[in-house]
Amino acid sequence: MRFQFAIPICYLLSAIKPSALGMSVFTHLKQFTPSQRHAVVASFLGWALDAFDFFIFVFILSEIASEFSAGETLTTFAVVLTLATRPIGAFLFGIAADKYGRRPVLMINIILFSVFEFASGFAPNLVTLMVLRALYGVAMGGEWGVGASLTMETIPEQSRGFVSGLLQAGYPTGYLLASLVYALFGTLLGWRGMFMVGILPALLVLYIRRNVEESPSFRKARPKERVFWNEASRHRALILYTVILMTAFAFLSHGTQDYYPTFLKKQLKFAPPIVGSIGIVYNIGAILGGLTFGAISQRIGRRRAMTIPCLCILPTIFLWVFPTTPVALAIGAFVMQFFVQGAWGSIPVHLNELSPPGIRGTFPGLTYQIGQFLAAINLAMQSWLTTQFHGNYSYSLASVAAIVAIVISILIARGPEAKNAPL
């Protein structure tokens, strides 16, 4: 087992060279034109703040269940609804982005998810909260695909891998921000106040309106009516494969993230500051993983840069959920999320390169969010698994992570790659 684990690690280390990793984030951005730089910054912040609003809920799940005298498993369906409605937003806002442009649709997305997040703090009962989380999911569903398309169509080809990792690092950055806010202010603000903080991302719209230009590819193209349905019919097999792949990836990320704070609080009895602090540590690992493997993908290809971290997840599981001290768990969680988000680091560029040109505003986001929808049951499923394991959260977390990492490795080995395809 040790020898088998050493093979991907050695391959990874041989690939991590200055030429593969590129320069620092700031050096990369300095090489871009102002319009390219602003597009990257806006898309990164949009996804980071979107994730911030989403992950606030996973930290306050038990408090909400207590407030409304509802079971923990029932309360998790608010997360299920958020994930389940995201494909609706990806489709509606993706179609709009292909017709009216990436920039205005991105601004609408950000305003809407900020407003619904803020409104969640005023929910008088669990039913109202679930309705608001479903509406939040629609708005959240459009942001990722539109922002990724805007960026990938704007930046130079040789920077795609690095920027893909940077964009995907926005997701754990948002999780890190939520961890930080919960650790510092969770007790003071309460769960309602935590939701109200979520209005702040709306300020990003002012930056986009002032600094971000429309995608050059969209400006040159002439949108056609019904182009989505024509292209979707022609590329049925690609769409089906991508949806299956993104479903597995969604189980990987949500299966290792959403229930982890609850595991720390309920099974190990850690206080909010410790839970939030561990969240900060493992999200730093996630950010570094996305940047590392995204940059490496520009050299070794997208599929290899996704397969290697998936294989590395398997021996990491024991370090991640079976220690009992905060320090040991923080180290294990750091390594786990380094590999989880490392696998995710190539996804933005991979989906955009695979996408048929006429529906690039729709295809990446829609396939991504359908995968999220199909994996929406994950949190409730892990809660149920925990009851089957007699309250042992470690077993339910470990079993999902191991199975999904293997499935993804198989899917990637059987799938296509379009590295450096013209955008």
NUDRENTOR-271583 format. One record per residue (C-alpha): x, y, z; residue number from 0; residue in three letters. Coordinates in pm, whole numbers, plus 50000, padded with zeros to 5 digits. Example, Ala and Ser with C-alpha at 12.3 -4.5 7.8 and 13.67 -1.06 7.14 Angstrom:
REM NUDRENTOR-271583
[rec [51230,49550,50780],0,"Ala"] [rec [51367,49894,50714],1,"Ser"] 
***
This chain:
REM NUDRENTOR-271583
[rec [50000,50000,50000],0,"Met"] [rec [50281,50240,50085],1,"Arg"] [rec [50450,50172,49753],2,"Phe"] [rec [50128,50227,49559],3,"Gln"] [rec [50070,50555,49739],4,"Phe"] [rec [50427,50664,49665],5,"Ala"] [rec [50374,50636,49288],6,"Ile"] [rec [50125,50927,49250],7,"Pro"] [rec [50312,51130,49511],8,"Ile"] [rec [50643,51092,49325],9,"Cys"] [rec [50473,51176,48996],10,"Tyr"] [rec [50323,51484,49155],11,"Leu"] [rec [50653,51601,49302],12,"Leu"] [rec [50826,51561,48967],13,"Ser"] [rec [50561,51782,48810],14,"Ala"] [rec [50577,52059,49070],15,"Ile"] [rec [50842,52283,48918],16,"Lys"] [rec [50847,52657,48870],17,"Pro"] [rec [50753,52612,48504],18,"Ser"] [rec [50446,52409,48602],19,"Ala"] [rec [50323,52604,48899],20,"Leu"] [rec [50394,52935,48732],21,"Gly"] [rec [50443,53250,48929],22,"Met"] [rec [50250,53380,49223],23,"Ser"] [rec [49893,53499,49192],24,"Val"] [rec [49998,53862,49185],25,"Phe"] [rec [50268,53807,48922],26,"Thr"] [rec [50018,53626,48703],27,"His"] [rec [49766,53906,48737],28,"Leu"] [rec [50033,54167,48657],29,"Lys"] [rec [50086,54002,48318],30,"Gln"] [rec [49720,54039,48224],31,"Phe"] [rec [49562,54343,48066],32,"Thr"] [rec [49342,54547,48302],33,"Pro"] [rec [49025,54398,48153],34,"Ser"] [rec [49159,54042,48194],35,"Gln"] [rec [49266,54113,48550],36,"Arg"] [rec [48930,54259,48650],37,"His"] [rec [48744,53962,48498],38,"Ala"] [rec [48953,53715,48701],39,"Val"] [rec [48916,53913,49024],40,"Val"] [rec [48540,53956,48980],41,"Ala"] [rec [48478,53589,48903],42,"Ser"] [rec [48698,53473,49190],43,"Phe"] [rec [48528,53703,49440],44,"Leu"] [rec [48183,53616,49306],45,"Gly"] [rec [48237,53245,49364],46,"Trp"] [rec [48413,53302,49698],47,"Ala"] [rec [48132,53517,49834],48,"Leu"] [rec [47871,53280,49694],49,"Asp"] [rec [48040,52993,49879],50,"Ala"] [rec [48066,53210,50191],51,"Phe"] [rec [47690,53254,50193],52,"Asp"] [rec [47630,52883,50129],53,"Phe"] [rec [47864,52751,50398],54,"Phe"] [rec [47730,52979,50667],55,"Ile"] [rec [47440,52734,50685],56,"Phe"] [rec [47652,52424,50756],57,"Val"] [rec [47801,52594,51063],58,"Phe"] [rec [47464,52690,51211],59,"Ile"] [rec [47265,52379,51112],60,"Leu"] [rec [47235,52246,51468],61,"Ser"] [rec [47134,52588,51604],62,"Glu"] [rec [46855,52617,51345],63,"Ile"] [rec [46731,52266,51426],64,"Ala"] [rec [46718,52362,51794],65,"Ser"] [rec [46542,52695,51728],66,"Glu"] [rec [46261,52535,51529],67,"Phe"] [rec [46246,52214,51737],68,"Ser"] [rec [46322,52009,51427],69,"Ala"] [rec [46541,51704,51388],70,"Gly"] [rec [46888,51748,51245],71,"Glu"] [rec [46810,51525,50946],72,"Thr"] [rec [46497,51728,50862],73,"Leu"] [rec [46691,52056,50882],74,"Thr"] [rec [46951,51926,50637],75,"Thr"] [rec [46682,51933,50368],76,"Phe"] [rec [46728,52310,50353],77,"Ala"] [rec [47073,52235,50211],78,"Val"] [rec [46922,51970,49984],79,"Val"] [rec [46680,52229,49846],80,"Leu"] [rec [46961,52477,49785],81,"Thr"] [rec [47157,52219,49587],82,"Leu"] [rec [46846,52089,49410],83,"Ala"] [rec [46742,52430,49272],84,"Thr"] [rec [47087,52529,49150],85,"Arg"] [rec [47040,52364,48805],86,"Pro"] [rec [46734,52586,48750],87,"Ile"] [rec [46951,52893,48800],88,"Gly"] [rec [47232,52749,48588],89,"Ala"] [rec [46991,52690,48300],90,"Phe"] [rec [46799,53019,48319],91,"Leu"] [rec [47098,53244,48381],92,"Phe"] [rec [47316,53044,48141],93,"Gly"] [rec [47066,53091,47858],94,"Ile"] [rec [47048,53461,47947],95,"Ala"] [rec [47430,53487,47948],96,"Ala"] [rec [47451,53328,47602],97,"Asp"] [rec [47191,53575,47475],98,"Lys"] [rec [47257,53899,47664],99,"Tyr"] [rec [47616,53865,47780],100,"Gly"] [rec [47811,53729,48077],101,"Arg"] [rec [47867,54058,48259],102,"Arg"] [rec [47508,54179,48326],103,"Pro"] [rec [47387,53831,48419],104,"Val"] [rec [47674,53788,48667],105,"Leu"] [rec [47572,54111,48842],106,"Met"] [rec [47209,53998,48867],107,"Ile"] [rec [47319,53664,49016],108,"Asn"] [rec [47526,53829,49287],109,"Ile"] [rec [47251,54071,49388],110,"Ile"] [rec [46991,53795,49410],111,"Leu"] [rec [47190,53545,49616],112,"Phe"] [rec [47291,53821,49858],113,"Ser"] [rec [46932,53934,49907],114,"Val"] [rec [46798,53580,49964],115,"Phe"] [rec [47081,53507,50209],116,"Glu"] [rec [46995,53821,50409],117,"Phe"] [rec [46625,53739,50407],118,"Ala"] [rec [46699,53392,50550],119,"Ser"] [rec [46790,53560,50878],120,"Gly"] [rec [46427,53674,50919],121,"Phe"] [rec [46263,53334,50858],122,"Ala"] [rec [45987,53284,51121],123,"Pro"] [rec [45975,52906,51076],124,"Asn"] [rec [46154,52617,50906],125,"Leu"] [rec [45920,52607,50605],126,"Val"] [rec [45987,52973,50522],127,"Thr"] [rec [46359,52915,50566],128,"Leu"] [rec [46349,52623,50325],129,"Met"] [rec [46167,52832,50063],130,"Val"] [rec [46429,53108,50096],131,"Leu"] [rec [46714,52855,50070],132,"Arg"] [rec [46555,52715,49754],133,"Ala"] [rec [46540,53065,49601],134,"Leu"] [rec [46897,53124,49712],135,"Tyr"] [rec [46993,52806,49527],136,"Gly"] [rec [46845,52939,49201],137,"Val"] [rec [47055,53254,49226],138,"Ala"] [rec [47365,53063,49337],139,"Met"] [rec [47325,52819,49048],140,"Gly"] [rec [47386,53081,48783],141,"Gly"] [rec [47699,53242,48925],142,"Glu"] [rec [47960,52969,48879],143,"Trp"] [rec [47906,52893,48511],144,"Gly"] [rec [47862,53253,48402],145,"Val"] [rec [48167,53372,48595],146,"Gly"] [rec [48386,53085,48471],147,"Ala"] [rec [48286,53143,48109],148,"Ser"] [rec [48350,53516,48135],149,"Leu"] [rec [48699,53451,48270],150,"Thr"] [rec [48806,53162,48045],151,"Met"] [rec [48696,53352,47735],152,"Glu"] [rec [48898,53655,47845],153,"Thr"] [rec [49237,53525,47963],154,"Ile"] [rec [49535,53397,47755],155,"Pro"] [rec [49545,53025,47674],156,"Glu"] [rec [49869,52958,47864],157,"Gln"] [rec [49715,53091,48188],158,"Ser"] [rec [49401,52876,48185],159,"Arg"] [rec [49526,52605,48421],160,"Gly"] [rec [49648,52847,48684],161,"Phe"] [rec [49336,53064,48664],162,"Val"] [rec [49114,52755,48675],163,"Ser"] [rec [49275,52660,49005],164,"Gly"] [rec [49243,53018,49126],165,"Leu"] [rec [48872,53034,49042],166,"Leu"] [rec [48802,52702,49208],167,"Gln"] [rec [49002,52818,49510],168,"Ala"] [rec [48730,53079,49553],169,"Gly"] [rec [48503,52803,49687],170,"Tyr"] [rec [48722,52709,49986],171,"Pro"] [rec [48804,53077,50029],172,"Thr"] [rec [48435,53137,50089],173,"Gly"] [rec [48427,52840,50327],174,"Tyr"] [rec [48730,52984,50507],175,"Leu"] [rec [48558,53322,50544],176,"Leu"] [rec [48249,53149,50683],177,"Ala"] [rec [48472,52955,50926],178,"Ser"] [rec [48641,53275,51038],179,"Leu"] [rec [48315,53463,51090],180,"Val"] [rec [48167,53169,51280],181,"Tyr"] [rec [48476,53128,51500],182,"Ala"] [rec [48490,53497,51587],183,"Leu"] [rec [48127,53605,51587],184,"Phe"] [rec [47908,53290,51582],185,"Gly"] [rec [47818,53308,51950],186,"Thr"] [rec [47766,53685,51939],187,"Leu"] [rec [47559,53704,51620],188,"Leu"] [rec [47354,53389,51654],189,"Gly"] [rec [47231,53202,51348],190,"Trp"] [rec [47010,53490,51229],191,"Arg"] [rec [47293,53739,51245],192,"Gly"] [rec [47519,53500,51053],193,"Met"] [rec [47271,53501,50764],194,"Phe"] [rec [47246,53879,50770],195,"Met"] [rec [47620,53914,50718],196,"Val"] [rec [47553,53750,50380],197,"Gly"] [rec [47426,54077,50230],198,"Ile"] [rec [47783,54205,50199],199,"Leu"] [rec [47864,54027,49866],200,"Pro"] [rec [47616,54258,49693],201,"Ala"] [rec [47882,54530,49709],202,"Leu"] [rec [48083,54333,49450],203,"Leu"] [rec [47835,54444,49186],204,"Val"] [rec [47970,54798,49210],205,"Leu"] [rec [48318,54671,49124],206,"Tyr"] [rec [48192,54468,48828],207,"Ile"] [rec [47985,54755,48691],208,"Arg"] [rec [48281,54991,48706],209,"Arg"] [rec [48570,54768,48597],210,"Asn"] [rec [48467,54446,48420],211,"Val"] [rec [48419,54431,48043],212,"Glu"] [rec [48210,54185,47847],213,"Glu"] [rec [48372,53862,47723],214,"Ser"] [rec [48556,53916,47389],215,"Pro"] [rec [48413,53589,47257],216,"Ser"] [rec [48058,53700,47330],217,"Phe"] [rec [48114,54039,47168],218,"Arg"] [rec [48230,53870,46847],219,"Lys"] [rec [47957,53607,46840],220,"Ala"] [rec [47604,53653,46717],221,"Arg"] [rec [47364,53473,46948],222,"Pro"] [rec [47114,53253,46768],223,"Lys"] [rec [46769,53147,46878],224,"Glu"] [rec [46732,52791,47006],225,"Arg"] [rec [47107,52735,46980],226,"Val"] [rec [47110,52556,47316],227,"Phe"] [rec [46865,52287,47212],228,"Trp"] [rec [47042,52231,46878],229,"Asn"] [rec [47384,52200,47041],230,"Glu"] [rec [47252,51991,47331],231,"Ala"] [rec [47099,51743,47085],232,"Ser"] [rec [47426,51711,46896],233,"Arg"] [rec [47634,51658,47210],234,"His"] [rec [47406,51431,47415],235,"Arg"] [rec [47679,51182,47506],236,"Ala"] [rec [47918,51456,47621],237,"Leu"] [rec [47649,51619,47835],238,"Ile"] [rec [47554,51285,47995],239,"Leu"] [rec [47917,51203,48075],240,"Tyr"] [rec [47984,51547,48218],241,"Thr"] [rec [47674,51536,48438],242,"Val"] [rec [47778,51196,48578],243,"Ile"] [rec [48132,51324,48641],244,"Leu"] [rec [48008,51639,48814],245,"Met"] [rec [47768,51435,49027],246,"Thr"] [rec [48061,51231,49155],247,"Ala"] [rec [48265,51547,49214],248,"Phe"] [rec [47974,51703,49404],249,"Ala"] [rec [47956,51400,49632],250,"Phe"] [rec [48332,51434,49689],251,"Leu"] [rec [48325,51798,49793],252,"Ser"] [rec [47998,51799,49987],253,"His"] [rec [48070,51456,50132],254,"Gly"] [rec [48391,51584,50288],255,"Thr"] [rec [48277,51936,50382],256,"Gln"] [rec [47911,51981,50471],257,"Asp"] [rec [47886,51735,50761],258,"Tyr"] [rec [48236,51786,50896],259,"Tyr"] [rec [48154,52081,51130],260,"Pro"] [rec [47861,51883,51272],261,"Thr"] [rec [48095,51585,51329],262,"Phe"] [rec [48335,51811,51519],263,"Leu"] [rec [48058,51960,51734],264,"Lys"] [rec [47840,51657,51799],265,"Lys"] [rec [48077,51360,51816],266,"Gln"] [rec [48388,51533,51950],267,"Leu"] [rec [48206,51807,52147],268,"Lys"] [rec [48431,52089,52022],269,"Phe"] [rec [48322,52447,52093],270,"Ala"] [rec [48245,52689,51803],271,"Pro"] [rec [48587,52864,51818],272,"Pro"] [rec [48766,52529,51777],273,"Ile"] [rec [48529,52415,51500],274,"Val"] [rec [48575,52744,51317],275,"Gly"] [rec [48953,52733,51362],276,"Ser"] [rec [48978,52382,51218],277,"Ile"] [rec [48762,52504,50929],278,"Gly"] [rec [49009,52784,50863],279,"Ile"] [rec [49301,52537,50857],280,"Val"] [rec [49146,52289,50616],281,"Tyr"] [rec [49024,52561,50384],282,"Asn"] [rec [49377,52698,50358],283,"Ile"] [rec [49472,52346,50247],284,"Gly"] [rec [49186,52349,49996],285,"Ala"] [rec [49297,52682,49847],286,"Ile"] [rec [49655,52560,49809],287,"Leu"] [rec [49536,52232,49654],288,"Gly"] [rec [49322,52405,49393],289,"Gly"] [rec [49602,52643,49296],290,"Leu"] [rec [49863,52367,49284],291,"Thr"] [rec [49680,52112,49074],292,"Phe"] [rec [49514,52375,48853],293,"Gly"] [rec [49858,52506,48758],294,"Ala"] [rec [49999,52155,48716],295,"Ile"] [rec [49717,52069,48475],296,"Ser"] [rec [49863,52313,48224],297,"Gln"] [rec [50164,52081,48202],298,"Arg"] [rec [50040,51726,48262],299,"Ile"] [rec [49682,51763,48135],300,"Gly"] [rec [49347,51804,48305],301,"Arg"] [rec [49267,51435,48357],302,"Arg"] [rec [49597,51347,48526],303,"Arg"] [rec [49574,51656,48745],304,"Ala"] [rec [49235,51533,48868],305,"Met"] [rec [49320,51163,48905],306,"Thr"] [rec [49635,51203,49117],307,"Ile"] [rec [49469,51389,49407],308,"Pro"] [rec [49172,51148,49400],309,"Cys"] [rec [49407,50855,49453],310,"Leu"] [rec [49582,51044,49733],311,"Cys"] [rec [49251,51089,49916],312,"Ile"] [rec [49225,50718,49999],313,"Leu"] [rec [49518,50689,50242],314,"Pro"] [rec [49435,51033,50386],315,"Thr"] [rec [49095,50926,50521],316,"Ile"] [rec [49231,50778,50844],317,"Phe"] [rec [49410,51104,50931],318,"Leu"] [rec [49095,51302,50856],319,"Trp"] [rec [48819,51152,51074],320,"Val"] [rec [48970,50909,51324],321,"Phe"] [rec [49199,51126,51544],322,"Pro"] [rec [49039,51284,51852],323,"Thr"] [rec [49253,51591,51920],324,"Thr"] [rec [49200,51929,51749],325,"Pro"] [rec [49559,51952,51624],326,"Val"] [rec [49562,51605,51469],327,"Ala"] [rec [49222,51661,51308],328,"Leu"] [rec [49329,51999,51171],329,"Ala"] [rec [49634,51839,51006],330,"Ile"] [rec [49429,51553,50860],331,"Gly"] [rec [49157,51789,50738],332,"Ala"] [rec [49419,52018,50580],333,"Phe"] [rec [49565,51727,50380],334,"Val"] [rec [49221,51593,50285],335,"Met"] [rec [49096,51925,50150],336,"Gln"] [rec [49427,51988,49973],337,"Phe"] [rec [49356,51679,49764],338,"Phe"] [rec [48977,51726,49735],339,"Val"] [rec [49005,52080,49600],340,"Gln"] [rec [49319,51979,49414],341,"Gly"] [rec [49099,51742,49214],342,"Ala"] [rec [48851,52025,49165],343,"Trp"] [rec [49119,52272,49052],344,"Gly"] [rec [49098,52175,48684],345,"Ser"] [rec [48719,52161,48666],346,"Ile"] [rec [48648,52522,48552],347,"Pro"] [rec [48891,52503,48259],348,"Val"] [rec [48807,52138,48182],349,"His"] [rec [48435,52208,48143],350,"Leu"] [rec [48491,52524,47939],351,"Asn"] [rec [48732,52346,47704],352,"Glu"] [rec [48490,52056,47657],353,"Leu"] [rec [48195,52291,47600],354,"Ser"] [rec [48045,52341,47253],355,"Pro"] [rec [48125,52708,47165],356,"Pro"] [rec [47769,52827,47110],357,"Gly"] [rec [47649,52732,47458],358,"Ile"] [rec [47955,52802,47671],359,"Arg"] [rec [47757,53035,47894],360,"Gly"] [rec [47518,52747,47970],361,"Thr"] [rec [47704,52415,47937],362,"Phe"] [rec [47967,52441,48216],363,"Pro"] [rec [47730,52581,48476],364,"Gly"] [rec [47436,52359,48386],365,"Leu"] [rec [47628,52030,48390],366,"Thr"] [rec [47803,52139,48709],367,"Tyr"] [rec [47477,52227,48883],368,"Gln"] [rec [47286,51921,48764],369,"Ile"] [rec [47563,51724,48930],370,"Gly"] [rec [47506,51929,49245],371,"Gln"] [rec [47133,51852,49221],372,"Phe"] [rec [47188,51478,49187],373,"Leu"] [rec [47423,51488,49485],374,"Ala"] [rec [47190,51709,49689],375,"Ala"] [rec [47085,51415,49901],376,"Ile"] [rec [47439,51377,50035],377,"Asn"] [rec [47395,51560,50366],378,"Leu"] [rec [47070,51383,50452],379,"Ala"] [rec [47224,51054,50341],380,"Met"] [rec [47528,51103,50565],381,"Gln"] [rec [47298,51193,50854],382,"Ser"] [rec [47106,50869,50796],383,"Trp"] [rec [47429,50670,50764],384,"Leu"] [rec [47544,50811,51096],385,"Thr"] [rec [47233,50670,51264],386,"Thr"] [rec [47303,50332,51101],387,"Gln"] [rec [47655,50348,51243],388,"Phe"] [rec [47505,50414,51590],389,"His"] [rec [47600,50783,51596],390,"Gly"] [rec [47955,50742,51461],391,"Asn"] [rec [48006,51030,51217],392,"Tyr"] [rec [48358,50908,51127],393,"Ser"] [rec [48230,50598,50947],394,"Tyr"] [rec [47970,50784,50739],395,"Ser"] [rec [48222,51051,50633],396,"Leu"] [rec [48494,50798,50553],397,"Ala"] [rec [48274,50563,50351],398,"Ser"] [rec [48144,50839,50121],399,"Val"] [rec [48490,50987,50062],400,"Ala"] [rec [48649,50651,49976],401,"Ala"] [rec [48378,50532,49738],402,"Ile"] [rec [48351,50859,49550],403,"Val"] [rec [48729,50903,49509],404,"Ala"] [rec [48746,50561,49341],405,"Ile"] [rec [48445,50632,49117],406,"Val"] [rec [48590,50966,49000],407,"Ile"] [rec [48924,50805,48913],408,"Ser"] [rec [48745,50550,48694],409,"Ile"] [rec [48526,50813,48525],410,"Leu"] [rec [48820,51037,48443],411,"Ile"] [rec [49017,50747,48297],412,"Ala"] [rec [48726,50676,48060],413,"Arg"] [rec [48651,51037,47968],414,"Gly"] [rec [48765,51296,47710],415,"Pro"] [rec [49005,51588,47741],416,"Glu"] [rec [49029,51904,47528],417,"Ala"] [rec [49333,52076,47680],418,"Lys"] [rec [49404,52416,47519],419,"Asn"] [rec [49100,52398,47292],420,"Ala"] [rec [49030,52740,47135],421,"Pro"] [rec [48788,52950,47340],422,"Leu"] 
***
